Amino acid sequence: MFTLEVCAATLSSALAAQAAGAHRIELCSGLEVGGLTPSLGLLQAVRACVCIPVYVLVRPREGHFCYSEGELSVMLRDVALCREAGADGVVVGALDAQGRLHERHLGRLAKAAVGMGLTCHRAFDLVPNAAEALELLVALGFERVLTSGQAPSAWEGRERLRQLSEQAAGRIAVMPGGGITAHNIRPLAEATGATEFHLSAKERAQVPYPIYAPLPGLEQAHWESDVQRIREALERLAE
């Protein structure tokens, strides 16, 4: 039995994920910078329209994952708001000054999210010792880790993903993500033994009016998850 999670950054993308038959949504904003915390308004709108589980990315800014105490405070507030808005879970990550998972920060985030689902995001892919980091996540009570196997794409990291899945031994889900499409999702499942997969199935949305003067920082195209791409991935998994 496979689980497909769709990374959605808009209300229409979340609706597309549900319509296509996805099992879970990771809600975020800012796909172009790897994902940021979405607005409370977007979360409330998605929660009102979607019946499949919704996990919310809690990432307060773009860039590195070494967060100050002030930034941690923002993340803890966002976890509380996600709970109040009916999110099923949150997706978090933090590194220390040595590039390892920040045990204290993650412990505080895990405590704040008690009773909710808890995923570690791809900050995991930057740690120097993935096996050690996986054991820390198990100890902190995380239910899954999203990872490309510390490679540019999940397919390139498939051997590390297989090793992590074997190490996890059912204690935590190792969920491949990064460059997953309908074309490689089934071979990836066979190569890694993973049962949960993460993709955005995104394409550029059309701008509904002529663009006369493109301006840096004011790009008008945006990404939307595509129903057909999601369905194709699900069909490949079911083969």
N, C-alpha and C positions, 0 to 999 in steps of 0.2 A: 504494500500500500504506500503510495507516494503522496507527498504534500508539496504543492506549488505555492510559493509566496510571491506576490507581485509588488514591486516597489512603485508606488503611485505618488505623484506630486500634485495632482489636481483632483477635483471632485469627479470630473468626467473620466479620469484614469481609474479611480476607485470603482466607479460604476462599470467601467469596461472589464475590470478584473472580476467583479462579481458575475457579470453577464456571461463571461467566457468560461466560468466554472472554477476559477482559482479558489484555493482553500483559505488563504490568508492574505492580508494586505499589510505591507510596511508603508506607513504614511510619512511623507517627508516634504521638504521643499528644496529648491536649489540643487537639482540633479547635476547641473553643470559644474558644481564644486564638490560633488560626492555626497550630497544630501545634508540638509540642515533641519532643525526643528520646524515643523509646520505651524501655521497660525492656529490659535484656539478656534477661530471661526471655521477654518477648514476642517479641523477635527470634529467639531460639533455637527457640521453639515454632513460629513461622511458618516458619522455615527447614526445620524437620523435617517440616512438613505440606504445603508449597507448592513446586511445581517451576518456576513462572515466576519471572523475575528479581525480586529484592527490593532496592529502594534504601531507605536509612534516612535520615530527616531528622535532621540534627545541629543542634539549636538548644537551647542550654542553659537558656533562660528565656523567659518572655513579654516583650513590650515591644519597645523599639527594638533596632536591629541593630548598634549601636556597642559592641563588646565590649572589656573590659579584657584585660590580659595573662593574668590568672588565668582568665578565662572562655575565652580562646583555648586555654589549657592543658587545660581540661575538654573542649573540642571535639576537640582532637588525641587525647586519651585515648579519647574515644568513637569516633573514626574507627578507631583501632587495635582497639578491642573489636568494632566492626562487621566488620572484616576477619577477626578470629579466629573470629567466629560464622558466617562464611560469607555475609555480605551481598555482593550483586553490585555495589553502588555506594552512594554517599552523596550527600546533598543538603545543600548548605551555602550560606552567604551572610554577608557582613559589610560594614559601612559605616564610613567614617572620620568625623572630626568635621565635615567639610564635606558629608556626605551622599553622598559618592561611594563606589564600591566600594573596599574597603580592600585595596590591592594586596598589601601584605606579609602580612596575615592570610590572604588567599585563596591566596597563593602557598604559604604553609606548609601550609595544608589540602590544597591540590592535591598537594604533595609527599608528604604523609602518605598520600594516597589513590592513589598511583601503582599501576597495575595494576587498579584498580577503576573503575567508571563514576563520572562526576562531573557533577552537575547544580547550577546556581546557582538558589536559590529566589527568592521574590518580593521579597526585599530589593531586587532589581533594579528593581522598580517605583517605588522612592522616589528613584532617582538623578536629578540634574539634567540629565544628558546621556545618553540611552539609547544613542545610536549609539556614543559614545565607550566606554561601559561594555561594550557588546557586543564591541568590538575587544579590550578588556582580557581578557575571558573567553576569546576565541579564543587570545590570546597565552599565557594560563595553562594551556591545554589542557582547558578544560571541553568536555564533549560536548553539553550542552544548557543552555538557560535556561528556567525556568518563569516566565511573565509574563502579566499581563492587558493588556499594552500600556499600562501606567501609567494605567489607568482602573479604576473600581469593579468592572467586569466585563469579561471578554474580549470580549463582543459590543460593548460600548461602546468598547473599545480596538482594534477590528478594523482600523482604518486604520493605526495605529501598528504593530500586529502584522504587517500586510502589508509595511510599510516595513522592519521588522526582518528579516523572512524574506527579502526581496530583498537586503538588505545582507549577511545571513549567507551567502548563495550556496552553501549546502551545507557550509560550514566548521564550523558549529555548528547544532544544531537549536533552533528557536524553538518552544517548546511552550506553546500557549495554556492558561490555567487561570484559574478564577474565574467562578463562575456558569454553568458549562457543563452543559447538560442534553441529553436526547435531542431536544428540540424545536429547539435552536439549533446543535447540533454540525455538522450538514451545511452549513447556510448559512455557518457560521463557517469551515469548511474551504474553501468556495468563495471567500469574501471575502478570506482571508489567504494561501492557498497552503500553509498548515501541514499537516504529515503526522502530527504527534504531538499528543495532547490529554490533558489531566489533569482528572479530576473525582472527586468523592467519592461521588456517587449515594447520599447519606446520607438516612436518616430516623430519627426518634426511636424507640428501642426501648421496648417496653412494660415497665413496672415490674411484677414478678410478685406484688406484695403491696400492700395498701392503704397509702396515705400519710396518716397521721393528723396529723402535725405537720411541715409543710415548714419547713426551716431554711436560712437563707442560708449558702451555701458548702457545703451538703450536698445539692445537687440529685441526685436519684436516677435520673432518666432520662439516657440517653446515646445517642450516635449510632452507627448501624450502616450499613454499605454494603448496598444492596439489590440482589439478584441481577437482578430484573426490570428495574430502572432501568439497570443496566449493559448488559444484553442489548439493551435498546431503543436505547441510544446506539450500540452496535456495529452494530445493524441499520441505523440511519440512515446511518452512515458507509459501509456496504457498498452503499447504493443507487446 
